[in-house]
Amino acid sequence: MNDDFFIAMRRAASSTRALNLAEATRVIQDALVGRPTSRPRATSKPEINPTPPSHRSKPFSIDPNAEIVEPGATPNIQSSEPLGSAATSQRMRKPLGETLRILREGRTRAGIFGSVPGTRLSGLEKHSPSPAAEGKSQFLTRSYTCAAGTRSYKLYIPAAERDPPQGLIIMLHGCKQDPDDFATGTGMNAVAEANGLLVAYPRQTGTANPSSCWNWFRPTDQKRGEGEPSIIAGITAEIMSRFGLNGSRVFVAGMSAGGAMAAVMAETYPDLYGAVGIHSGLAYGSASDVMSALCAMRGDSGAMSKPRASSAFGVRTIVFQGSDDRTVHPSNAERIAASATLQGTGYTTQTQTDRSEGGRAYTRTIVMNPEGLSTLEYWLVDGTGHAWSGGNAGGSYTDQHGPDATSEMVRFFLGNSRQGFAEKYRP
């Protein structure tokens, strides 16, 4: 990057300290797209070109409407959700680590979490017959509180509820989205219904981030047992307890900032999730503050990812990325794939090219273990911008022409569990 960019970043930082957030945002956006800071702000998003050249040969410019705002700024979205209080902390008796140990041992029936720290079952105390068991699906609003704060979440229970369900997917929305919008855009509930899955959509608050972004770039929100990861893990554990699930059938996925936070969850809680799906996101450790987050989103080569935490198993990863993304540079998906690839003898890579029914060409890279079973899938979709591939037009940030990321993620999640890979899902 040149000197002008760093000068602009200093100006933006000065405006932020002066609480002039509108000016700071304008300066940052102008710098990222390489135009003079005096130029008026763009008022519309760039159109998605259906047949763009490869991202490696095309200059990158960030969507001028993309936002990433540092927590603590005056929010533009009002929220009535209370944050965690001292009284809440005093009620805690067990750490989340012990909770996860209990889950791994299989002691996940209702009642175990009566003394788990910060766990409020919010009306889910009993695993009794529900309207879902009588042929009616449910999309319920629940709330979870721990020392790091309170977040509400929507929980989809399929009509064909099984005991226990076939699994759970935690879905993390992007900036300017909410659970209902994200559920509509991804169509995940319909796919979950067909597969007997629960789906939970945690909601980021305007208090925690003015654009409702998950704070994937803050050091305190990149650690196990702290910040937003502890809240999301707590929601996951609460649902696992309620429905008697174990980690081999529990997954986390997200879009944009939610995809980056999904990467954080896979890194900080590899024992809790059987697989992770990251759409238009960033690798764990790509940033440590707002400025480095913007650099990482821009594709700056200086933003290096931290290595994945070691675990006996590793977290299987499926990545979707549009080649024409103007908000998160496609090089970030390559970093995710690189960090998720297990190193060792006998691992092989296959590359396939094809075209979706909607006309999008795509490249699918598959990494397989020595048994010939996939541990990583990376889908690069030509011509797709910052949008959920194959999504529903009723939701925001969706592209209806690409391969169906929702179905492919669920296929990957269920076809490659820790308890054995299904033969029919081998690539």
VEXDODREN-447211 format. One record per residue (C-alpha): residue number from 1; residue in three letters; x, y, z. Coordinates in Angstrom, 1 decimal, padded with zeros to 4 digits. Example, Ala and Ser with C-alpha at 12.3 -4.5 7.8 and 13.67 -1.06 7.14 Angstrom:
<rs>
num  residu  X  Y  Z
1  ALA  012.3  -004.5  007.8
2  SER  013.7  -001.1  007.1
</rs>
This chain:
<rs>
num  residu  X  Y  Z
1  MET  000.0  000.0  000.0
2  ASN  001.2  003.5  -000.7
3  ASP  001.7  006.5  001.6
4  ASP  -001.7  008.0  000.7
5  PHE  -003.5  005.0  002.1
6  PHE  -001.7  005.2  005.5
7  ILE  -002.3  009.0  005.6
8  ALA  -006.0  008.3  005.1
9  MET  -006.0  005.7  007.8
10  ARG  -004.5  008.2  010.2
11  ARG  -007.2  010.7  009.3
12  ALA  -009.8  008.1  009.8
13  ALA  -008.4  007.2  013.2
14  SER  -008.4  010.9  014.2
15  SER  -012.0  011.3  013.1
16  THR  -013.0  008.2  015.1
17  ARG  -011.3  009.6  018.3
18  ALA  -013.3  012.8  017.7
19  LEU  -016.5  010.7  017.4
20  ASN  -017.0  011.8  013.9
21  LEU  -017.8  008.3  012.6
22  ALA  -019.4  009.4  009.4
23  GLU  -016.2  011.3  008.3
24  ALA  -014.0  008.3  009.4
25  THR  -016.1  005.9  007.4
26  ARG  -016.0  008.2  004.3
27  VAL  -012.2  008.6  004.5
28  ILE  -011.7  004.8  004.8
29  GLN  -014.0  004.0  002.0
30  ASP  -012.4  006.5  -000.3
31  ALA  -009.0  005.2  000.5
32  LEU  -010.0  001.6  -000.1
33  VAL  -011.3  002.3  -003.6
34  GLY  -008.3  004.5  -004.4
35  ARG  -010.1  007.7  -005.0
36  PRO  -009.5  011.2  -003.6
37  THR  -011.1  011.7  -000.2
38  SER  -012.9  014.8  -001.5
39  ARG  -014.9  012.8  -004.0
40  PRO  -018.6  012.2  -003.1
41  ARG  -019.5  008.9  -001.6
42  ALA  -021.0  006.4  -004.0
43  THR  -024.7  005.9  -003.6
44  SER  -025.2  002.5  -005.2
45  LYS  -023.5  -000.9  -005.1
46  PRO  -021.5  -002.0  -008.2
47  GLU  -023.4  -004.4  -010.4
48  ILE  -022.4  -008.1  -010.4
49  ASN  -020.8  -008.9  -013.7
50  PRO  -021.9  -012.4  -014.7
51  THR  -018.7  -013.2  -016.6
52  PRO  -015.8  -011.4  -015.0
53  PRO  -012.1  -012.4  -015.4
54  SER  -010.3  -014.2  -012.6
55  HIS  -009.8  -012.2  -009.4
56  ARG  -006.1  -012.7  -009.8
57  SER  -006.0  -010.5  -012.9
58  LYS  -008.6  -007.9  -011.9
59  PRO  -007.9  -004.9  -009.7
60  PHE  -009.8  -005.1  -006.4
61  SER  -012.0  -002.3  -005.1
62  ILE  -014.2  -002.6  -002.0
63  ASP  -017.9  -002.1  -002.1
64  PRO  -018.4  001.5  -001.0
65  ASN  -021.4  000.5  001.0
66  ALA  -019.6  -002.1  003.0
67  GLU  -019.3  -001.3  006.7
68  ILE  -017.2  -002.4  009.6
69  VAL  -017.5  -000.2  012.7
70  GLU  -015.5  -000.5  015.8
71  PRO  -017.5  -001.5  018.9
72  GLY  -018.1  001.3  021.4
73  ALA  -019.2  003.8  018.7
74  THR  -022.6  005.3  018.9
75  PRO  -024.9  002.6  017.5
76  ASN  -027.3  003.3  014.6
77  ILE  -029.4  000.3  015.6
78  GLN  -031.3  000.4  018.8
79  SER  -031.4  -002.7  021.0
80  SER  -033.3  -003.5  024.2
81  GLU  -031.3  -006.6  025.0
82  PRO  -029.4  -006.2  028.3
83  LEU  -025.8  -007.1  028.6
84  GLY  -024.4  -009.5  031.3
85  SER  -024.5  -008.1  034.8
86  ALA  -022.5  -008.7  038.0
87  ALA  -025.6  -010.4  039.4
88  THR  -025.5  -012.8  036.4
89  SER  -021.9  -013.6  037.0
90  GLN  -022.5  -014.4  040.6
91  ARG  -025.0  -017.1  039.7
92  MET  -022.3  -019.0  037.8
93  ARG  -021.0  -022.2  039.3
94  LYS  -019.3  -024.2  036.5
95  PRO  -016.9  -023.0  033.7
96  LEU  -017.8  -023.6  030.1
97  GLY  -014.9  -026.0  029.8
98  GLU  -016.5  -028.4  032.3
99  THR  -019.8  -028.0  030.4
100  LEU  -018.0  -029.2  027.2
101  ARG  -016.5  -032.1  029.0
102  ILE  -019.9  -033.2  030.2
103  LEU  -021.2  -033.0  026.6
104  ARG  -018.3  -035.0  025.3
105  GLU  -019.1  -037.7  027.9
106  GLY  -022.6  -037.9  026.6
107  ARG  -024.4  -036.6  029.7
108  THR  -026.5  -034.2  027.7
109  ARG  -030.1  -034.7  028.9
110  ALA  -032.1  -031.9  030.4
111  GLY  -031.3  -031.2  034.0
112  ILE  -027.6  -031.4  033.8
113  PHE  -027.3  -027.7  033.1
114  GLY  -029.1  -026.5  036.2
115  SER  -025.8  -025.2  037.6
116  VAL  -023.9  -024.5  034.4
117  PRO  -022.5  -021.0  034.3
118  GLY  -024.7  -018.5  032.5
119  THR  -027.0  -021.1  031.1
120  ARG  -030.6  -020.0  031.0
121  LEU  -032.7  -022.6  029.2
122  SER  -035.3  -020.0  028.5
123  GLY  -038.3  -022.2  028.3
124  LEU  -036.4  -025.3  026.9
125  GLU  -036.0  -027.0  030.3
126  LYS  -037.9  -030.2  029.3
127  HIS  -037.5  -032.4  026.3
128  SER  -041.2  -033.0  026.1
129  PRO  -043.4  -033.5  023.0
130  SER  -043.7  -030.2  021.1
131  PRO  -045.9  -029.0  018.2
132  ALA  -043.0  -030.0  015.9
133  ALA  -043.5  -033.7  016.9
134  GLU  -047.2  -033.3  015.8
135  GLY  -046.2  -032.2  012.3
136  LYS  -045.7  -028.4  012.8
137  SER  -042.2  -026.8  012.6
138  GLN  -041.3  -024.1  015.0
139  PHE  -039.1  -021.0  014.7
140  LEU  -038.6  -019.8  018.3
141  THR  -036.9  -016.8  019.9
142  ARG  -034.7  -017.6  022.8
143  SER  -032.0  -015.8  024.9
144  TYR  -028.7  -016.8  026.4
145  THR  -026.7  -015.0  029.1
146  CYS  -023.2  -015.5  030.4
147  ALA  -020.4  -013.3  031.8
148  ALA  -019.6  -011.9  028.3
149  GLY  -023.2  -010.7  027.8
150  THR  -026.6  -011.6  026.4
151  ARG  -027.6  -012.6  022.9
152  SER  -031.0  -013.7  021.6
153  TYR  -031.2  -016.4  019.0
154  LYS  -033.8  -018.0  016.7
155  LEU  -034.1  -021.7  016.9
156  TYR  -035.7  -023.8  014.1
157  ILE  -037.2  -027.1  015.1
158  PRO  -038.2  -029.2  012.1
159  ALA  -041.7  -030.6  011.9
160  ALA  -040.3  -034.1  011.6
161  GLU  -038.5  -033.8  014.9
162  ARG  -036.5  -036.9  015.9
163  ASP  -035.2  -037.9  019.3
164  PRO  -032.5  -036.9  019.2
165  PRO  -032.4  -034.7  016.1
166  GLN  -030.0  -035.6  013.4
167  GLY  -027.8  -032.6  014.3
168  LEU  -027.5  -028.9  014.9
169  ILE  -026.2  -026.0  012.7
170  ILE  -025.2  -022.7  014.3
171  MET  -025.7  -020.0  011.6
172  LEU  -023.9  -016.6  012.1
173  HIS  -025.3  -013.7  010.0
174  GLY  -023.3  -011.0  008.3
175  CYS  -023.2  -007.2  008.9
176  LYS  -026.6  -005.4  008.6
177  GLN  -028.4  -008.8  008.8
178  ASP  -030.5  -010.5  011.4
179  PRO  -031.6  -014.1  012.0
180  ASP  -034.8  -013.8  010.0
181  ASP  -033.1  -012.2  007.0
182  PHE  -030.3  -014.7  007.1
183  ALA  -032.7  -017.7  007.4
184  THR  -034.6  -016.4  004.4
185  GLY  -031.6  -015.6  002.3
186  THR  -029.8  -019.0  002.9
187  GLY  -033.0  -021.1  002.8
188  MET  -031.3  -023.2  005.6
189  ASN  -034.5  -024.1  007.4
190  ALA  -035.9  -025.9  004.4
191  VAL  -032.8  -028.0  004.0
192  ALA  -032.7  -028.6  007.7
193  GLU  -036.3  -029.8  007.6
194  ALA  -035.5  -032.3  004.9
195  ASN  -032.6  -033.7  007.0
196  GLY  -034.0  -033.6  010.5
197  LEU  -031.7  -030.8  011.7
198  LEU  -032.0  -028.0  014.2
199  VAL  -030.8  -024.6  013.2
200  ALA  -029.9  -021.8  015.6
201  TYR  -029.3  -018.2  014.5
202  PRO  -027.6  -016.0  017.2
203  ARG  -028.4  -012.3  016.8
204  GLN  -025.6  -009.7  017.1
205  THR  -026.8  -006.5  018.7
206  GLY  -026.5  -002.9  017.6
207  THR  -025.1  -002.2  021.1
208  ALA  -022.2  -004.6  020.5
209  ASN  -021.6  -003.4  017.0
210  PRO  -023.3  -000.5  015.2
211  SER  -023.7  -002.5  012.0
212  SER  -024.6  -005.7  013.8
213  CYS  -021.3  -007.3  012.7
214  TRP  -019.8  -010.0  014.8
215  ASN  -016.5  -008.6  016.2
216  TRP  -014.2  -011.2  014.6
217  PHE  -011.3  -008.7  014.5
218  ARG  -011.1  -007.9  018.2
219  PRO  -008.5  -009.9  020.2
220  THR  -011.0  -010.3  023.1
221  ASP  -013.4  -011.9  020.6
222  GLN  -010.9  -014.3  019.3
223  LYS  -010.3  -016.3  022.5
224  ARG  -011.8  -019.4  024.0
225  GLY  -013.8  -018.6  027.1
226  GLU  -014.1  -014.9  026.4
227  GLY  -016.2  -012.4  024.5
228  GLU  -018.5  -013.4  021.7
229  PRO  -017.0  -016.9  021.2
230  SER  -018.0  -017.8  024.7
231  ILE  -021.6  -016.6  024.1
232  ILE  -021.9  -018.5  020.8
233  ALA  -020.4  -021.6  022.4
234  GLY  -022.8  -021.2  025.3
235  ILE  -025.8  -021.1  023.0
236  THR  -024.5  -024.2  021.3
237  ALA  -024.0  -026.1  024.5
238  GLU  -027.5  -025.0  025.8
239  ILE  -029.2  -026.5  022.7
240  MET  -027.0  -029.6  022.8
241  SER  -028.1  -030.2  026.4
242  ARG  -031.7  -029.6  025.6
243  PHE  -031.8  -032.1  022.7
244  GLY  -029.2  -034.7  023.7
245  LEU  -026.7  -034.0  020.9
246  ASN  -023.0  -034.7  020.8
247  GLY  -020.2  -032.7  019.0
248  SER  -020.0  -035.0  016.0
249  ARG  -023.4  -033.8  014.7
250  VAL  -022.9  -030.1  015.6
251  PHE  -021.7  -027.6  013.0
252  VAL  -021.2  -023.8  012.7
253  ALA  -021.4  -021.7  009.5
254  GLY  -021.6  -018.0  008.6
255  MET  -021.5  -015.3  006.0
256  SER  -019.0  -012.4  005.8
257  ALA  -018.4  -011.2  009.4
258  GLY  -020.4  -014.3  010.4
259  GLY  -018.1  -016.4  008.3
260  ALA  -015.1  -014.9  010.0
261  MET  -016.6  -015.6  013.4
262  ALA  -017.4  -019.1  012.3
263  ALA  -013.6  -019.5  011.6
264  VAL  -013.0  -018.1  015.1
265  MET  -015.4  -020.7  016.6
266  ALA  -013.6  -023.6  014.8
267  GLU  -010.3  -022.3  016.1
268  THR  -011.3  -021.7  019.7
269  TYR  -013.8  -024.6  020.1
270  PRO  -012.5  -027.4  017.9
271  ASP  -013.9  -029.9  020.4
272  LEU  -017.5  -028.5  020.1
273  TYR  -018.0  -028.5  016.3
274  GLY  -017.7  -031.3  013.9
275  ALA  -017.3  -029.1  010.8
276  VAL  -017.4  -025.4  009.8
277  GLY  -018.8  -023.6  006.7
278  ILE  -017.4  -020.2  005.8
279  HIS  -019.0  -018.1  003.1
280  SER  -017.2  -014.9  002.0
281  GLY  -015.3  -014.8  005.3
282  LEU  -011.8  -014.4  006.6
283  ALA  -009.3  -016.8  008.3
284  TYR  -008.8  -016.8  012.0
285  GLY  -006.3  -014.2  013.2
286  SER  -006.5  -012.1  010.1
287  ALA  -006.9  -008.9  012.1
288  SER  -006.5  -007.4  015.6
289  ASP  -008.4  -004.1  015.2
290  VAL  -010.5  -002.1  012.7
291  MET  -007.7  -000.9  010.6
292  SER  -006.1  -004.3  010.2
293  ALA  -009.6  -005.8  009.5
294  LEU  -010.0  -003.4  006.6
295  CYS  -006.6  -004.2  005.3
296  ALA  -007.4  -008.0  005.5
297  MET  -010.7  -007.4  003.7
298  ARG  -008.9  -005.5  001.0
299  GLY  -006.6  -008.5  000.5
300  ASP  -003.4  -006.9  001.8
301  SER  -000.7  -009.5  001.8
302  GLY  000.6  -008.2  005.1
303  ALA  -002.4  -009.6  007.0
304  MET  -001.2  -013.0  008.0
305  SER  -003.4  -015.6  009.6
306  LYS  -002.4  -017.4  012.8
307  PRO  -002.0  -021.2  012.5
308  ARG  -005.0  -023.3  013.5
309  ALA  -004.9  -024.6  017.1
310  SER  -003.8  -028.2  017.2
311  SER  -006.4  -030.8  018.0
312  ALA  -006.5  -034.5  017.7
313  PHE  -009.0  -034.3  014.9
314  GLY  -009.1  -030.9  013.3
315  VAL  -012.3  -029.2  012.1
316  ARG  -013.4  -030.1  008.6
317  THR  -014.0  -027.0  006.5
318  ILE  -016.1  -026.1  003.5
319  VAL  -015.5  -022.6  002.0
320  PHE  -017.6  -020.7  -000.5
321  GLN  -016.3  -017.5  -002.2
322  GLY  -017.3  -015.3  -005.1
323  SER  -014.5  -014.3  -007.5
324  ASP  -016.1  -010.9  -007.9
325  ASP  -016.5  -010.1  -004.2
326  ARG  -015.9  -006.3  -003.6
327  THR  -016.2  -006.5  000.2
328  VAL  -013.9  -009.5  001.1
329  HIS  -011.1  -010.1  -001.3
330  PRO  -011.1  -013.7  -002.6
331  SER  -007.5  -014.2  -001.4
332  ASN  -009.0  -014.5  002.1
333  ALA  -010.8  -017.7  001.1
334  GLU  -007.4  -019.1  -000.1
335  ARG  -006.0  -018.4  003.3
336  ILE  -008.8  -020.1  005.0
337  ALA  -008.3  -023.2  002.8
338  ALA  -004.6  -023.1  003.4
339  SER  -005.0  -022.9  007.2
340  ALA  -007.6  -025.6  007.2
341  THR  -005.6  -028.1  005.2
342  LEU  -004.1  -030.8  007.3
343  GLN  -000.5  -031.5  006.6
344  GLY  000.7  -035.1  006.4
345  THR  001.6  -037.9  004.2
346  GLY  -001.1  -039.4  002.1
347  TYR  -003.3  -036.3  001.7
348  THR  -004.3  -035.6  -001.9
349  THR  -006.0  -032.8  -003.7
350  GLN  -008.5  -032.9  -006.6
351  THR  -009.8  -029.9  -008.6
352  GLN  -013.1  -030.0  -010.5
353  THR  -014.7  -027.4  -012.7
354  ASP  -018.4  -027.2  -013.6
355  ARG  -021.3  -024.8  -014.1
356  SER  -024.4  -024.4  -011.9
357  GLU  -027.9  -024.6  -013.2
358  GLY  -028.1  -020.8  -012.9
359  GLY  -025.1  -020.4  -015.2
360  ARG  -022.3  -019.7  -012.8
361  ALA  -019.0  -021.4  -013.5
362  TYR  -017.1  -022.6  -010.5
363  THR  -014.0  -024.4  -009.4
364  ARG  -014.3  -027.0  -006.5
365  THR  -011.1  -028.0  -004.8
366  ILE  -011.2  -031.1  -002.5
367  VAL  -008.6  -032.2  -000.1
368  MET  -008.8  -035.9  000.9
369  ASN  -007.2  -037.8  003.8
370  PRO  -005.3  -041.1  003.2
371  GLU  -008.6  -043.0  003.3
372  GLY  -009.8  -041.0  000.3
373  LEU  -012.4  -039.0  002.3
374  SER  -012.8  -035.2  002.0
375  THR  -011.6  -033.0  004.9
376  LEU  -011.8  -029.7  003.0
377  GLU  -013.9  -028.3  000.1
378  TYR  -013.2  -024.9  -001.4
379  TRP  -015.7  -023.5  -003.9
380  LEU  -014.7  -020.5  -006.0
381  VAL  -017.7  -019.2  -007.9
382  ASP  -017.1  -017.1  -011.0
383  GLY  -019.0  -013.8  -011.2
384  THR  -020.5  -013.9  -007.7
385  GLY  -020.0  -010.8  -005.5
386  HIS  -020.4  -010.5  -001.8
387  ALA  -023.4  -012.8  -001.7
388  TRP  -024.6  -016.2  -000.5
389  SER  -024.3  -018.5  -003.5
390  GLY  -027.6  -020.0  -004.6
391  GLY  -029.5  -018.0  -002.1
392  ASN  -033.0  -016.8  -002.0
393  ALA  -033.8  -013.3  -003.4
394  GLY  -036.0  -012.6  -000.4
395  GLY  -032.9  -012.2  001.8
396  SER  -030.1  -009.7  001.6
397  TYR  -026.7  -010.4  000.1
398  THR  -027.7  -013.4  -002.0
399  ASP  -026.9  -014.6  -005.6
400  GLN  -029.5  -016.9  -007.1
401  HIS  -027.4  -018.0  -010.0
402  GLY  -024.6  -019.9  -008.3
403  PRO  -024.3  -023.4  -006.9
404  ASP  -026.5  -024.0  -003.8
405  ALA  -024.1  -023.3  -000.9
406  THR  -026.7  -024.3  001.7
407  SER  -027.3  -027.7  000.3
408  GLU  -023.6  -028.3  -000.3
409  MET  -022.7  -027.3  003.3
410  VAL  -025.3  -029.6  004.8
411  ARG  -024.2  -032.4  002.5
412  PHE  -020.6  -031.9  003.6
413  PHE  -021.5  -031.7  007.3
414  LEU  -023.6  -034.8  007.3
415  GLY  -021.6  -036.8  004.8
416  ASN  -018.3  -036.6  006.7
417  SER  -018.9  -037.0  010.5
418  ARG  -016.3  -037.9  013.0
419  GLN  -018.2  -041.2  013.5
420  GLY  -017.7  -042.2  009.9
421  PHE  -017.9  -040.9  006.3
422  ALA  -020.9  -041.8  004.2
423  GLU  -019.9  -043.6  001.1
424  LYS  -022.4  -041.7  -001.1
425  TYR  -020.8  -038.4  -000.2
426  ARG  -017.3  -039.2  -001.4
427  PRO  -016.2  -036.8  -004.1
</rs>
